[in-house]
Amino acid sequence: MYYVPRMYMVKKSLPNLLSLSVCIIIALIIFGCKNTSPSSNSTLTTTHLGFYHWQTNLDVSTKETQYLDSLSIGRCYVKFFDVDWDFQKQQATPHASLEVSTTLPDTIQIVPTVFITNRTFQHIPNTEIEMLSGRIAGKILEQCKNFPTHNIRLIQIDCDWSLSTKAAYFSFLKSLQDQLSDKDIQLSATIRLHQIKYVNKTGIPPVAKGLLMFYNMGEVGNPKTINSILDLTIAKKYTASLDQYPLPLDLGLPLFQWGVLFRNGKMIQLINQLQDTELADTTRFVAASPLQWKVLKDTYLNGLFLYEGDLIRLERVTKKELLAAAELLQPYFSGKEFDLLFYHLEESVLANFSVADLKEIEQAFIK
């Protein structure tokens, strides 16, 4: 019911009744509008913009710094090192350790990130998992000394675990959290779309929260694939149960592009950040389709030797596609507080997206 103030005494005449009716309508509009505004108990969507830094040398350029400042970036997930299984030594071994040339402002929260290959957990004996977690915790904390003014409260582990490695990987995460318990540091784990859809089989990692990697969702090695980086037709098959996933989720979106090199119908390798302008020499390349080029003669491309007949599929993501991804995901993140990360911080990647582009993508989540 709406309260209508008594503005004057009503006489039983038609003009006054009409005046009263007008007052009632105005009051209904005024009070009705107040009721449609968010109440103090409403939960608003809150995003914390951030970037992944995935290079082995942290050397933030002036352009990258300006980009971070313009977006008021508050998070940077920095890859500290990789871990892979060394078959010769028969042990898990760190690789590509981070070198720090320039630090980040202490206004940006740093989240140390470690990539661990799935085959590490396929081969490591159960008796060595606790030792591995101790070594990794020690190495992370040692590298944290490169950021003495940053208060690090979260560490992320990136591993595409499988059914056969689930037990070993989850055991590792529990042990790693125990190693960090006295440091007041929590764990995050990356989550792939298939681990969302088949959660009953793949399990839920024992961490404080996950980060949904909303990219690399197609079969990159399939010659018939159009874009393995972002394919919303595929994504829609996996997001139906996203709102039922029991872990709080952050979100990662792709900005990168690459060329996929095929030889005799088989994928040879990826050529990171390949631009179509690098394939414009018609004496060496010919467009076989809008995003596929054929190599006309033996040649070099970015230091890579190509053979006549090789095929290169160029894969990239546009702002339009990222906005469509945001529209698809927005209902699942509505009313939540989460990190919205872009992969990744590098001048050649940022060149394809303006600050306004990324702000527009962020706003698509805040409706």
C-alpha positions in Angstrom: 0.0 0.0 0.0 1.1 3.6 -0.7 0.6 6.4 1.8 -0.9 9.5 0.2 -0.5 12.7 2.2 -3.7 14.6 3.1 -3.1 17.8 1.2 -6.6 19.3 1.6 -10.2 18.4 2.4 -12.0 16.6 -0.4 -15.4 17.9 -1.4 -17.9 15.8 -3.2 -17.6 17.5 -6.4 -16.3 16.2 -9.7 -13.5 18.7 -10.2 -12.1 18.0 -6.7 -12.4 14.3 -7.2 -10.4 14.6 -10.4 -7.8 16.7 -8.5 -7.5 14.0 -5.9 -7.1 11.4 -8.5 -4.2 13.3 -10.0 -2.6 13.6 -6.6 -2.9 9.9 -6.0 -1.4 9.1 -9.4 1.6 11.4 -8.7 2.1 9.9 -5.3 2.1 6.4 -6.7 4.7 7.4 -9.2 6.9 9.0 -6.7 6.7 6.3 -4.1 6.7 3.5 -6.7 10.0 4.8 -8.2 11.6 4.8 -4.8 10.6 1.2 -4.3 12.3 0.2 -7.6 15.7 1.5 -6.6 18.2 -1.0 -5.1 17.6 -1.4 -1.4 20.4 -1.3 1.2 20.3 -5.1 1.3 20.7 -5.6 -2.5 23.8 -7.4 -3.7 25.6 -5.5 -6.4 28.0 -7.0 -9.0 31.5 -5.9 -8.2 34.5 -6.5 -10.5 38.2 -6.2 -9.7 39.9 -5.7 -13.0 43.3 -7.5 -13.4 45.7 -9.0 -15.8 47.7 -12.2 -16.1 51.5 -11.7 -16.6 52.8 -14.8 -18.3 56.3 -13.9 -19.5 59.4 -15.0 -17.8 60.7 -11.4 -17.3 58.6 -8.9 -15.5 59.6 -5.7 -17.2 56.5 -3.5 -17.5 56.9 -0.9 -20.3 55.7 2.7 -20.1 52.8 1.8 -22.4 51.8 -1.1 -20.2 52.0 1.0 -17.1 49.8 3.7 -18.7 47.3 1.0 -19.7 47.2 -0.4 -16.1 46.7 3.1 -14.7 43.9 4.0 -17.2 42.0 0.9 -16.1 42.7 1.3 -12.4 44.0 -2.3 -12.4 43.9 -3.7 -8.9 45.1 -7.3 -9.5 48.0 -8.9 -11.4 48.4 -12.6 -11.5 52.1 -13.1 -12.1 53.4 -16.5 -13.2 56.4 -17.2 -11.0 57.5 -20.5 -12.6 56.4 -23.7 -14.3 56.7 -27.2 -12.9 57.0 -30.3 -15.2 58.1 -33.9 -14.8 61.7 -34.5 -15.6 61.9 -38.0 -17.0 65.7 -38.2 -16.7 65.8 -37.1 -13.1 62.4 -38.8 -12.4 61.2 -35.9 -10.4 59.1 -32.7 -10.6 61.3 -29.8 -11.7 60.7 -26.1 -11.9 61.3 -24.2 -15.2 61.0 -20.7 -16.6 61.5 -18.9 -13.2 60.4 -15.3 -13.2 63.0 -12.6 -13.5 62.0 -9.2 -12.1 63.3 -6.2 -14.0 60.6 -3.7 -12.9 58.2 -4.1 -10.0 54.6 -3.2 -10.0 53.1 -0.4 -7.8 52.1 -1.7 -4.4 48.5 -0.5 -5.2 48.3 -3.5 -7.4 47.8 -6.8 -5.6 50.1 -9.5 -6.8 48.9 -13.1 -7.0 51.8 -15.5 -7.5 50.8 -18.1 -10.1 52.4 -21.5 -10.8 51.7 -23.7 -13.8 52.0 -27.4 -13.2 51.7 -29.9 -16.0 49.2 -32.7 -15.6 51.8 -35.3 -16.3 53.7 -34.2 -13.2 50.8 -35.8 -11.2 50.7 -38.8 -13.5 54.2 -39.8 -12.5 54.9 -38.4 -9.0 54.7 -41.1 -6.3 52.2 -40.4 -3.5 55.0 -40.4 -1.0 56.7 -37.4 -2.7 53.6 -35.1 -2.9 54.2 -33.5 0.5 57.8 -32.9 -0.4 56.8 -31.3 -3.7 54.3 -28.9 -2.0 57.0 -27.9 0.5 59.5 -27.2 -2.3 56.9 -25.2 -4.3 55.8 -23.2 -1.3 59.4 -22.4 -0.4 60.2 -21.3 -4.0 57.1 -19.1 -4.2 57.9 -17.4 -0.8 61.5 -16.9 -1.9 60.4 -15.1 -5.1 57.9 -13.0 -3.1 60.9 -11.2 -1.7 61.1 -9.5 -5.1 57.9 -7.6 -4.1 58.7 -6.4 -0.5 56.0 -3.8 -0.4 53.2 -6.1 -1.6 51.0 -7.8 0.8 50.5 -11.2 -0.8 47.3 -13.0 0.3 46.5 -15.3 -2.5 48.4 -17.9 -4.6 47.0 -19.5 -7.7 47.9 -23.0 -9.1 47.2 -23.6 -12.7 46.8 -27.3 -13.6 44.4 -29.0 -16.0 44.0 -32.1 -13.9 42.3 -35.3 -15.1 40.4 -38.2 -13.6 43.6 -40.2 -13.2 45.4 -37.3 -11.5 42.6 -35.9 -9.4 43.6 -37.6 -6.1 47.3 -36.7 -6.4 46.5 -33.1 -7.4 44.0 -32.5 -4.6 46.3 -34.1 -2.1 49.0 -31.7 -3.3 46.7 -28.7 -2.9 45.8 -29.7 0.7 49.5 -30.1 1.5 50.4 -26.7 -0.1 47.6 -25.0 1.9 49.0 -26.5 5.1 52.5 -25.2 4.2 51.0 -21.7 3.9 48.6 -21.8 6.8 50.8 -19.7 9.1 51.3 -17.1 6.3 47.6 -16.2 6.1 47.7 -17.0 2.3 44.8 -18.7 0.5 44.8 -20.8 -2.6 43.1 -20.4 -5.9 42.9 -23.0 -8.7 42.2 -22.6 -12.4 39.0 -24.3 -13.6 38.3 -25.4 -17.2 34.8 -25.6 -18.7 34.8 -29.4 -18.7 35.6 -29.4 -15.0 32.4 -27.3 -14.5 30.2 -29.6 -16.6 31.5 -32.9 -15.2 32.1 -31.7 -11.7 30.8 -35.0 -10.2 33.6 -36.8 -12.0 36.4 -34.3 -12.0 35.8 -33.2 -8.4 36.2 -29.8 -6.6 39.7 -28.7 -5.7 40.2 -28.0 -2.0 40.9 -24.3 -2.4 39.3 -21.0 -1.3 38.2 -20.2 -4.8 38.6 -21.0 -8.5 39.2 -19.0 -11.6 37.2 -20.0 -14.7 39.5 -19.9 -17.8 37.0 -18.9 -20.5 39.3 -19.6 -23.4 41.2 -22.5 -25.1 37.9 -24.3 -25.5 38.3 -25.8 -29.0 40.4 -28.6 -30.5 43.4 -26.6 -31.5 45.0 -29.5 -33.3 41.9 -30.2 -35.5 42.3 -28.8 -39.0 38.5 -28.2 -39.1 38.5 -26.0 -36.0 37.8 -22.3 -36.8 38.8 -20.7 -33.5 40.0 -22.8 -30.6 40.6 -19.7 -28.4 37.0 -18.7 -28.0 34.0 -20.5 -29.4 30.7 -19.6 -27.8 28.8 -22.4 -29.5 31.1 -24.8 -27.6 31.0 -22.8 -24.4 27.2 -22.8 -24.3 27.3 -26.6 -24.0 29.3 -26.3 -20.7 27.8 -23.3 -18.9 24.3 -24.6 -18.1 25.4 -25.8 -14.6 27.8 -22.9 -13.9 25.6 -21.4 -11.3 25.6 -24.7 -9.4 29.4 -24.9 -9.1 30.2 -24.9 -5.3 33.3 -22.8 -5.4 33.3 -19.0 -5.7 34.7 -18.2 -9.1 36.8 -15.5 -10.7 36.9 -15.1 -14.5 39.6 -15.0 -17.1 39.0 -13.7 -20.6 41.4 -13.9 -23.6 43.0 -11.0 -25.5 45.8 -13.0 -27.2 45.9 -14.4 -30.7 48.1 -16.9 -32.5 48.8 -18.8 -35.7 48.3 -22.6 -35.7 50.9 -24.2 -38.0 49.8 -27.4 -39.8 52.0 -29.7 -41.9 50.6 -32.7 -43.8 47.3 -32.3 -41.8 49.0 -32.3 -38.4 49.5 -29.4 -36.0 53.2 -28.6 -35.7 53.2 -25.7 -33.3 51.7 -22.3 -32.2 53.0 -19.0 -33.4 52.2 -16.6 -30.6 50.7 -13.1 -31.4 50.9 -13.7 -35.2 49.4 -10.8 -37.1 47.7 -11.1 -40.5 50.0 -8.3 -41.7 53.0 -10.7 -41.3 51.3 -13.0 -43.9 50.7 -10.2 -46.4 53.7 -11.1 -48.7 51.9 -12.7 -51.6 55.2 -14.2 -52.9 55.3 -16.4 -49.8 51.7 -16.8 -48.6 48.3 -17.0 -50.2 44.9 -16.8 -48.4 43.2 -20.2 -48.6 40.2 -18.9 -46.6 39.5 -15.7 -44.6 41.7 -16.9 -41.7 43.9 -19.5 -43.3 47.0 -19.1 -45.3 49.0 -21.5 -47.4 52.8 -21.3 -47.6 53.9 -21.0 -51.3 57.6 -21.7 -50.8 60.1 -22.6 -48.2 60.6 -19.6 -46.0 61.2 -18.2 -42.5 58.5 -16.6 -40.3 59.4 -15.1 -36.9 62.5 -17.3 -36.9 60.5 -20.4 -37.7 61.3 -22.4 -40.9 58.2 -23.1 -43.0 57.9 -25.6 -45.8 56.0 -25.1 -49.1 52.5 -26.4 -48.6 52.3 -25.7 -44.8 49.0 -24.2 -43.6 48.6 -21.4 -41.0 45.3 -20.8 -39.3 45.1 -17.4 -37.7 43.0 -17.4 -34.4 42.1 -14.2 -32.6 39.4 -12.7 -30.4 37.5 -9.5 -31.2 35.8 -7.0 -28.8 32.4 -8.1 -30.3 33.1 -11.7 -29.3 34.2 -10.7 -25.8 31.0 -8.7 -25.3 29.0 -11.7 -26.5 31.0 -13.8 -23.9 30.2 -11.3 -21.2 26.5 -11.4 -22.1 26.5 -15.2 -21.8 28.3 -15.2 -18.5 26.7 -12.1 -16.9 23.8 -14.0 -15.3 26.1 -16.4 -13.5 28.3 -13.6 -12.0 25.4 -11.2 -11.3 25.4 -9.9 -7.7 28.8 -11.4 -7.0 32.3 -9.9 -6.3 34.9 -11.4 -8.5 38.3 -10.8 -10.2 37.8 -10.2 -14.0 41.2 -10.9 -15.5 42.5 -10.4 -19.0 45.1 -12.7 -20.5 47.6 -11.3 -20.8 49.7 -8.2 -20.1 52.0 -7.6 -23.2 52.2 -4.6 -25.5 51.5 -6.7 -28.7 48.4 -8.1 -27.0 47.1 -4.7 -25.7 47.6 -3.1 -29.2 44.4 -4.8 -30.4 42.2 -3.5 -27.6 41.8 0.0 -26.3 41.2 1.0 -22.7 37.6 1.9 -23.7 37.1 -1.6 -25.1 38.0 -3.3 -21.9 35.9 -0.9 -19.8 33.0 -1.7 -22.1 33.5 -5.4 -21.5 33.7 -4.8 -17.7 30.4 -2.8 -17.8 28.7 -5.7 -19.6 28.9 -7.6 -16.3 27.6 -4.7 -14.2 23.9 -4.4 -15.1 
